[in-house]
Amino acid sequence: MRNKGIEINSSIHFGKPCVTGTRIPVQSVLELVSEGLPFAQIISDYYPDLHLDDIRACVQYAIEIMDAEEIHIALAA
């Protein structure tokens, strides 16, 4: 198993996060995950260069972004 991780490169997809060593945007992978596609199907039908750990890295990246996000709630007057 391997985990390429996620990288941001300003010259690839306008700096959007991609699976390391590819031009595959994290967002594209997450959209397929959100549609309920099994990881194996995402690999076989869409991104044969990915491995299961790459998809897990995309999900983990989204979790980390949400964890780091600051949420400001405005109280009604």
FENWORA-V835147 format. One record per pair of residues at least 6 apart in sequence whose ideal C-beta (glycine too) atoms are under 8 Angstrom apart, sorted by the first residue. I is the first residue (numbers start at 1). J is the second residue. If there is no record, write none. Layout:
i->{I I}
j->{J J}
This chain:
i->{1 1 1 2 2 3 3 3 3 4 4 4 4 4 4 4 4 5 5 5 6 6 6 6 6 6 6 6 7 7 7 7 7 8 8 8 8 9 9 12 12 13 13 16 16 16 17 17 17 17 18 18 18 19 19 19 19 19 19 22 22 24 24 24 24 26 26 26 29 29 29 29 29 29 30 30 30 32 32 33 33 33 33 33 37 39 39 39 40 42 42 43 43 43 43}
j->{51 52 53 51 53 53 54 56 57 19 20 21 22 51 53 54 57 19 20 57 17 18 19 20 26 57 58 61 17 18 19 20 21 15 16 17 18 15 18 18 23 23 25 25 26 27 25 26 27 61 24 25 26 26 29 50 54 57 58 49 50 47 49 50 54 58 61 62 42 47 50 54 55 58 58 59 62 42 46 39 42 55 58 59 45 52 55 56 52 50 55 50 51 52 55}
